[in-house]
Amino acid sequence: MAQHHGIKALTGMEAYCNRSHHPAPGDRFGRLFPDISPAYVPAAVLEEIGRKGGPMDGGSKPRRTKTVPVGHVIFGQFIDHDITLDVSSRFDRVNVPEETTNVRTPTLDLDCIYGSGPEAHPFLYSQTAPFDGAKLLTGVDQDSADPLKSNDLLRSPNLRAIIGDPRNDENRVVSQLQLGMIKFHNATCDNLNADEGITGSALYEEARRFVTWHYQWAVVNDFLVTMCGRAVVHNILSCGRQFYHATEPFIPIEFAVAAYRFGHSMVPMKIQVQKGGKNEEFFGPVLGEGFSPLGDVKAIVDWHELFITPEKRSVQKAEKLDTTMAGDLLQLPFIDPKKDEASLATRNLLRGNSFLLPGGEKVAAQLGRPANEIEKVMAHIAKISDDAITDGAPLWLYILAEAEAIGRETTSCGFDKGEGLGPVGARIVAEVLIGLLELDPRSYLGENRNWSPEADFDSIGKILASTNSCLP
């Protein structure tokens, strides 16, 4: 096979002709649709579609949604870091999901916040009574007088964040979200200790349950409703899952490599994180330089600016969910294009090839989508690819195209183009995330389906806004 622009030949092609599926344990990925044959698109075609200046380049001109707060895109990244981490797959070989380790627990248990708990990871926790082994440490425990340290994560001498998942320090906004969730846990510890006198391990366990269940509720009733539409979420909760059939939680590769990468289309070039502040480059020096201490008070996030909260501010919206992406994502600044593929779009497309993902139109047919809808989406993909793709569409590209051509089912049979995931993407994302909760006996859906949250914390915006720092 010829090589293209530094991309190595895809080895292991024999796997296309000899493919089997076995239920995957929680520490491995698996498949939703093992009986659908894989699609293949030549690397050169995928590179042309995803290149800087190509058909997926949205440039720098904003193309905002009407209904999706920009904070939901960052929250989606946080959710991803809570349930998946693949450190072994590669573009230049065929990857077998059942042999690919998922380093995170495939449950929405906030292990990115709690690690493995105070006994296994004591360095994350306070050792001072009455909150020893219960409260989580932050930068305020290092220097409460310094506004930069007191509004930052706890850091080691090499300045790396001491947190359950290092990826939650890769940009300033997700770093601040990690800090906000830690503050929510610590405030819960304060309230439980003051109101009920709980201390020690009992305090940790009850605070973690309270925080985790409110977070899980926000994932289902705030995030999924916003991104997938109320109609599909209600259908899954009331009528059950139709395709994510599992006896224990696992992450399907159709979700991890395709459907859940929809947020890459919604990332803005610039974002305002403080009231009256300027729009900062998302990948610029104030917000984009991750894995380092907070370096500017302008990067301290006021969550009222990114989510709908009781303050009812004019919240910046995410970019439309379509087949274009912010230009910066097609030339990632931290990747050397001479050594590796620097376009996030191309990387996503190549990863789909390497995992033997089925064609998007085949998945849509399996989900029972009508032929005229599939034809409409495929016509859009043919146009984008200059007729290079007329069948066997990359699943990730199909999901973006249907969001643009069909749109989110906001109400039953009422679709809004570009406002969220279309029928295939929404069904995969919502069934998997709801399924992970239903299969976890510790979650609110697995333990107590009659539970409801406190009104002050029934959305992710309310949760984070309750932890807002006093901005300098």
C-alpha distance (Angstrom), angle and dihedral (degrees) to the residues before:
residue distance angle dihedral
M1 . . .
A2 3.81 . .
Q3 3.78 119.1 .
H4 3.80 120.8 -128.6
H5 3.79 127.4 -152.0
G6 3.79 96.4 -30.3
I7 3.80 96.5 -41.6
K8 3.79 110.5 132.5
A9 3.79 121.6 -128.4
L10 3.81 114.7 -85.8
T11 3.78 105.2 -113.0
G12 3.79 127.4 -164.9
M13 3.80 95.6 49.5
E14 3.80 89.5 154.1
A15 3.80 86.9 76.7
Y16 3.82 88.1 74.7
C17 3.79 89.2 66.9
N18 3.81 98.1 40.1
R19 3.76 110.0 41.7
S20 3.77 128.5 150.1
H21 3.77 135.1 170.1
H22 3.76 131.3 -142.6
P23 3.81 126.6 179.9
A24 3.78 106.9 -89.9
P25 3.79 124.1 -132.2
G26 3.78 116.7 -126.5
D27 3.78 94.0 -92.3
R28 3.83 92.5 57.8
F29 3.77 134.6 61.1
G30 3.81 121.4 -118.7
R31 3.81 142.8 -179.7
L32 3.79 134.9 -91.0
F33 3.79 94.1 -163.7
P34 3.82 108.4 30.6
D35 3.81 93.0 157.7
I36 3.83 95.9 59.7
S37 3.79 113.1 92.1
P38 3.81 115.7 -117.9
A39 3.78 122.0 -103.3
Y40 3.78 124.2 -133.9
V41 3.80 130.4 -160.1
P42 3.82 120.1 -179.8
A43 3.79 114.2 -103.9
A44 3.80 92.4 -122.2
V45 3.81 90.7 60.4
L46 3.81 92.2 48.7
E47 3.80 91.6 47.6
E48 3.81 90.9 52.6
I49 3.81 92.3 50.7
G50 3.81 94.4 47.4
R51 3.80 101.2 38.4
K52 3.79 125.0 119.1
G53 3.81 106.4 -89.9
G54 3.82 90.9 18.5
P55 3.81 129.9 119.9
M56 3.81 93.5 -74.1
D57 3.82 94.5 51.9
G58 3.81 107.1 111.1
G59 3.80 92.1 -176.9
S60 3.78 119.6 -151.7
K61 3.81 100.8 -57.3
P62 3.85 111.0 111.2
R63 3.81 117.5 -117.9
R64 3.80 101.5 -177.6
T65 3.78 130.3 -169.4
K66 3.77 118.4 -124.9
T67 3.80 97.9 -134.3
V68 3.83 112.9 24.6
P69 3.83 116.5 90.6
V70 3.79 110.5 -138.8
G71 3.80 90.5 -124.1
H72 3.80 90.1 69.6
V73 3.80 89.9 67.8
I74 3.81 90.5 56.9
F75 3.81 90.9 43.5
G76 3.80 87.9 53.6
Q77 3.81 89.1 55.6
F78 3.81 89.6 49.9
I79 3.83 90.8 51.9
D80 3.80 90.3 50.5
H81 3.80 90.8 53.2
D82 3.81 89.0 50.9
I83 3.81 94.7 58.6
T84 3.83 111.2 23.0
L85 3.78 140.2 44.3
D86 3.80 121.0 158.7
V87 3.81 113.1 -175.6
S88 3.80 99.6 161.3
S89 3.82 110.6 53.4
R90 3.82 121.3 98.5
F91 3.78 137.9 -165.4
D92 3.81 94.0 -129.6
R93 3.79 98.4 63.8
V94 3.78 140.7 39.9
N95 3.81 109.0 -91.6
V96 3.81 121.1 -149.1
P97 3.83 110.9 -146.7
E98 3.81 94.1 -150.2
E99 3.80 89.2 54.9
T100 3.82 94.7 44.6
T101 3.79 113.4 95.9
N102 3.80 120.0 -132.9
V103 3.81 103.7 -149.5
R104 3.81 92.8 -164.4
T105 3.80 125.3 68.2
P106 3.84 108.4 -100.5
T107 3.79 92.1 -129.0
L108 3.78 131.4 88.1
D109 3.80 91.4 -112.7
L110 3.83 99.8 129.8
D111 3.78 93.6 -120.5
C112 3.80 84.6 152.9
I113 3.83 84.5 69.0
Y114 3.80 102.3 33.0
G115 3.79 102.0 31.7
S116 3.80 107.5 -159.8
G117 3.80 92.3 -35.0
P118 3.82 135.4 -90.4
E119 3.80 95.4 -59.8
A120 3.81 96.7 52.7
H121 3.82 96.4 32.7
P122 3.83 105.9 27.9
F123 3.82 91.6 157.0
L124 3.82 88.7 73.9
Y125 3.81 93.1 57.7
S126 3.79 141.2 70.1
Q127 3.80 116.8 -103.3
T128 3.81 94.4 -163.9
A129 3.83 123.0 102.2
P130 2.97 135.0 -83.4
F131 3.82 89.3 21.9
D132 3.81 100.0 38.2
G133 3.77 109.9 139.2
A134 3.81 90.6 5.9
K135 3.81 112.2 68.4
L136 3.79 121.9 63.5
L137 3.80 120.6 -127.8
T138 3.82 123.4 -118.1
G139 3.78 136.6 173.3
V140 3.79 90.6 -82.0
D141 3.81 87.1 71.3
Q142 3.82 88.7 60.3
D143 3.81 98.4 46.1
S144 3.79 121.2 -8.5
A145 3.81 92.6 179.4
D146 3.80 95.2 59.9
P147 3.85 109.1 80.4
L148 3.79 91.0 -152.7
K149 3.81 96.4 51.2
S150 3.80 94.4 38.2
N151 3.82 89.9 55.3
D152 3.80 95.0 45.6
L153 3.78 139.8 76.7
L154 3.78 122.2 -90.3
R155 3.82 108.8 -85.7
S156 3.79 136.2 -160.0
P157 3.84 124.2 -132.9
N158 3.82 89.5 -89.1
L159 3.84 86.6 56.5
R160 3.81 95.5 -116.1
A161 3.81 116.0 138.3
I162 3.81 115.9 -101.0
I163 3.81 98.3 -136.8
G164 3.80 139.7 126.9
D165 3.82 94.6 -100.3
P166 3.83 119.6 26.0
R167 3.83 91.3 -153.9
N168 3.80 88.4 74.2
D169 3.78 87.5 74.0
E170 3.83 95.8 53.1
N171 3.82 94.2 103.6
R172 3.77 132.1 14.3
V173 3.81 98.2 -111.8
V174 3.82 96.4 52.8
S175 3.82 87.7 43.1
Q176 3.79 89.4 55.6
L177 3.82 90.1 47.0
Q178 3.81 89.4 53.9
L179 3.80 88.2 50.8
G180 3.81 90.9 48.3
M181 3.80 92.2 54.8
I182 3.81 90.9 48.4
K183 3.81 89.7 51.0
F184 3.81 89.9 49.7
H185 3.80 89.4 54.7
N186 3.82 92.2 47.9
A187 3.81 92.5 48.2
T188 3.81 88.4 50.7
C189 3.82 89.1 52.8
D190 3.82 89.4 52.2
N191 3.80 92.0 50.8
L192 3.82 95.7 45.8
N193 3.78 92.1 47.0
A194 3.80 93.6 47.9
D195 3.80 96.7 42.5
E196 3.81 101.7 36.0
G197 3.80 104.9 16.1
I198 3.82 92.9 -123.8
T199 3.82 116.7 162.3
G200 3.80 140.3 169.0
S201 3.79 123.1 10.9
A202 3.80 92.9 -11.9
L203 3.81 89.4 57.5
Y204 3.80 91.6 49.6
E205 3.80 93.6 49.1
E206 3.80 95.6 47.1
A207 3.82 93.6 44.3
R208 3.79 91.1 48.8
R209 3.80 91.9 49.8
F210 3.82 91.4 48.7
V211 3.81 93.7 48.6
T212 3.81 95.8 41.5
W213 3.79 94.8 49.3
H214 3.81 92.5 48.9
Y215 3.80 89.2 48.8
Q216 3.82 91.3 49.1
W217 3.79 91.3 49.0
A218 3.81 89.5 52.1
V219 3.82 90.6 50.5
V220 3.81 92.0 55.5
N221 3.79 104.0 32.6
D222 3.80 100.7 31.9
F223 3.82 110.8 22.7
L224 3.83 99.6 34.0
V225 3.79 93.6 41.5
T226 3.80 89.4 51.5
M227 3.81 97.5 44.6
C228 3.82 101.8 32.2
G229 3.79 102.9 26.6
R230 3.77 130.9 -107.6
A231 3.82 92.8 -98.4
V232 3.82 96.8 64.2
V233 3.83 94.0 40.1
H234 3.81 91.1 51.2
N235 3.81 90.9 46.7
I236 3.81 93.4 52.9
L237 3.81 94.2 45.4
S238 3.80 94.0 46.3
C239 3.82 101.9 34.8
G240 3.80 102.9 25.9
R241 3.79 136.6 -117.8
Q242 3.80 115.8 -51.4
F243 3.81 103.2 -170.1
Y244 3.80 111.1 15.9
H245 3.79 95.7 79.1
A246 3.80 110.4 169.0
T247 3.77 139.2 141.2
E248 3.80 93.3 -149.8
P249 3.80 130.6 22.5
F250 3.80 118.3 -86.3
I251 3.80 135.4 154.4
P252 3.83 115.0 -111.1
I253 3.78 114.3 -140.5
E254 3.83 90.2 -132.9
F255 3.81 85.7 63.4
A256 3.81 99.5 41.2
V257 3.81 99.4 41.0
A258 3.81 100.4 33.6
A259 3.81 124.1 6.2
Y260 3.79 99.5 41.5
R261 3.81 92.7 48.8
F262 3.81 89.1 73.8
G263 3.81 90.6 104.6
H264 3.81 91.0 71.3
S265 3.81 87.0 75.7
M266 3.82 92.5 52.8
V267 3.81 100.6 51.8
P268 3.83 111.1 115.4
M269 3.79 124.5 -136.8
K270 3.80 90.0 -132.5
I271 3.79 133.5 25.0
Q272 3.81 135.2 -172.0
V273 3.80 112.7 -140.0
Q274 3.82 102.0 171.7
K275 3.79 132.6 51.8
G276 3.77 108.3 -97.9
G277 3.79 90.9 3.9
K278 3.77 125.8 130.7
N279 3.76 125.4 -100.7
E280 3.79 107.0 -94.6
E281 3.79 125.8 -155.2
F282 3.79 107.1 -100.0
F283 3.80 89.1 -140.1
G284 3.80 95.0 32.6
P285 3.81 130.8 108.3
V286 3.83 96.9 -84.9
L287 3.82 99.7 48.7
G288 3.78 106.6 10.1
E289 3.77 105.8 57.4
G290 3.78 102.4 92.7
F291 3.79 133.6 176.3
S292 3.79 89.5 50.0
P293 3.81 138.1 88.2
L294 3.78 121.5 -78.7
G295 3.78 101.9 -84.8
D296 3.80 104.9 -179.1
V297 3.80 132.6 36.8
K298 3.82 86.5 -138.2
A299 3.82 87.4 73.3
I300 3.83 94.7 60.0
V301 3.80 102.1 111.3
D302 3.80 122.5 -129.6
W303 3.79 101.0 -156.8
H304 3.79 92.8 -155.6
E305 3.82 85.4 72.5
L306 3.82 95.6 55.6
F307 3.81 104.0 36.5
I308 3.78 137.4 38.4
T309 3.82 105.9 -99.8
P310 3.81 136.3 163.3
E311 3.83 88.3 -85.5
K312 3.83 87.2 71.3
R313 3.78 96.0 -147.8
S314 3.79 123.3 170.5
V315 3.81 96.6 -91.8
Q316 3.79 121.3 -154.2
K317 3.80 111.7 -114.5
A318 3.80 129.9 -134.0
E319 3.79 122.5 -108.8
K320 3.80 117.2 -89.6
L321 3.78 116.7 -84.8
D322 3.79 102.2 -117.2
T323 3.79 142.2 112.9
T324 3.81 94.7 -68.3
M325 3.80 130.3 82.3
A326 3.79 137.2 -166.0
G327 3.78 108.6 -79.0
D328 3.81 92.0 -123.0
L329 3.82 89.9 64.1
L330 3.79 91.1 59.2
Q331 3.78 91.1 59.2
L332 3.78 105.8 32.9
P333 3.81 109.1 -156.0
F334 3.81 95.1 -143.0
I335 3.83 95.5 55.2
D336 3.79 123.3 78.0
P337 3.85 105.4 -133.9
K338 3.80 89.7 -153.6
K339 3.80 90.4 62.9
D340 3.80 104.4 30.7
E341 3.78 143.4 6.8
A342 3.83 106.9 -76.3
S343 3.82 98.8 -170.8
L344 3.80 112.8 93.8
A345 3.81 89.6 -156.9
T346 3.80 92.6 54.9
R347 3.79 91.2 44.6
N348 3.81 90.3 54.6
L349 3.80 92.1 48.6
L350 3.81 93.8 47.8
R351 3.80 91.3 47.5
G352 3.81 89.4 56.7
N353 3.81 89.5 55.4
S354 3.79 92.0 49.2
F355 3.82 93.4 52.8
L356 3.82 94.2 48.2
L357 3.79 93.5 -119.3
P358 3.80 116.3 -174.7
G359 3.79 120.8 -114.4
G360 3.77 115.2 -84.4
E361 3.80 94.1 -123.7
K362 3.82 90.1 52.7
V363 3.81 90.9 52.7
A364 3.80 90.4 47.3
A365 3.81 90.4 53.0
Q366 3.82 90.2 48.8
L367 3.80 88.3 53.4
G368 3.80 89.6 53.4
R369 3.79 98.0 -111.3
P370 3.83 113.9 163.6
A371 3.80 118.7 -98.4
N372 3.81 94.5 -121.6
E373 3.82 90.5 55.5
I374 3.81 92.0 50.0
E375 3.82 90.7 47.7
K376 3.80 90.4 52.1
V377 3.80 92.3 52.7
M378 3.80 93.2 44.7
A379 3.81 91.2 50.4
H380 3.80 88.1 56.0
I381 3.82 91.2 50.2
A382 3.81 91.2 48.2
K383 3.80 88.8 53.9
I384 3.81 93.0 49.2
S385 3.80 92.1 48.2
D386 3.80 94.9 43.5
D387 3.82 88.2 -115.2
A388 3.81 92.2 -55.0
I389 3.83 89.0 119.7
T390 3.79 115.7 46.2
D391 3.81 96.6 143.8
G392 3.78 136.5 8.3
A393 3.81 90.7 47.1
P394 3.82 115.5 -168.7
L395 3.80 105.0 -100.3
W396 3.81 94.1 -129.6
L397 3.82 91.4 51.6
Y398 3.81 91.2 46.8
I399 3.81 90.7 53.3
L400 3.81 91.8 51.4
A401 3.80 91.9 45.4
E402 3.81 94.1 50.6
A403 3.82 90.1 49.8
E404 3.80 87.3 56.2
A405 3.81 98.7 39.6
I406 3.83 100.7 34.7
G407 3.81 107.1 13.4
R408 3.79 139.2 -163.7
E409 3.80 118.3 -33.9
T410 3.78 94.6 -127.1
T411 3.79 92.8 170.4
S412 3.79 129.2 9.5
C413 3.84 105.2 -61.3
G414 3.81 89.9 -10.5
F415 3.82 111.1 117.9
D416 3.82 129.6 -170.0
K417 3.80 114.6 -161.9
G418 3.80 116.3 -132.1
E419 3.81 93.9 2.4
G420 3.79 96.4 102.6
L421 3.78 145.5 -38.2
G422 3.77 121.4 -25.7
P423 3.82 123.9 -130.9
V424 3.83 98.9 -73.8
G425 3.80 97.2 41.0
A426 3.79 93.3 43.3
R427 3.80 93.5 49.6
I428 3.82 93.6 50.1
V429 3.82 95.8 44.5
A430 3.80 96.5 43.0
E431 3.83 96.0 43.4
V432 3.79 92.8 49.5
L433 3.81 96.9 47.1
I434 3.80 93.6 43.1
G435 3.81 89.4 44.0
L436 3.81 91.9 53.1
L437 3.80 88.1 56.1
E438 3.79 96.5 43.9
L439 3.81 90.9 50.5
D440 3.81 93.3 49.8
P441 3.83 110.8 83.6
R442 3.82 89.9 -159.8
S443 3.82 95.5 57.5
Y444 3.78 124.5 91.0
L445 3.83 90.7 -110.4
G446 3.79 91.0 46.8
E447 3.81 97.6 45.0
N448 3.80 109.1 23.9
R449 3.79 119.4 11.3
N450 3.81 89.8 177.9
W451 3.82 92.2 62.3
S452 3.79 119.2 114.5
P453 3.81 128.8 -174.3
E454 3.76 130.4 -112.3
A455 3.79 107.9 -88.6
D456 3.81 92.3 -121.6
F457 3.82 90.5 61.1
D458 3.83 105.6 34.8
S459 3.82 95.1 117.9
I460 3.77 134.4 39.4
G461 3.80 90.0 -115.8
K462 3.80 91.7 57.7
I463 3.80 92.1 45.7
L464 3.80 94.1 52.7
A465 3.80 95.7 38.3
S466 3.81 89.0 56.4
T467 3.83 88.0 62.6
N468 3.82 97.8 46.8
S469 3.78 114.8 145.0
C470 3.77 122.1 -129.4
L471 3.78 97.8 -99.3
P472 3.83 113.6 -133.9
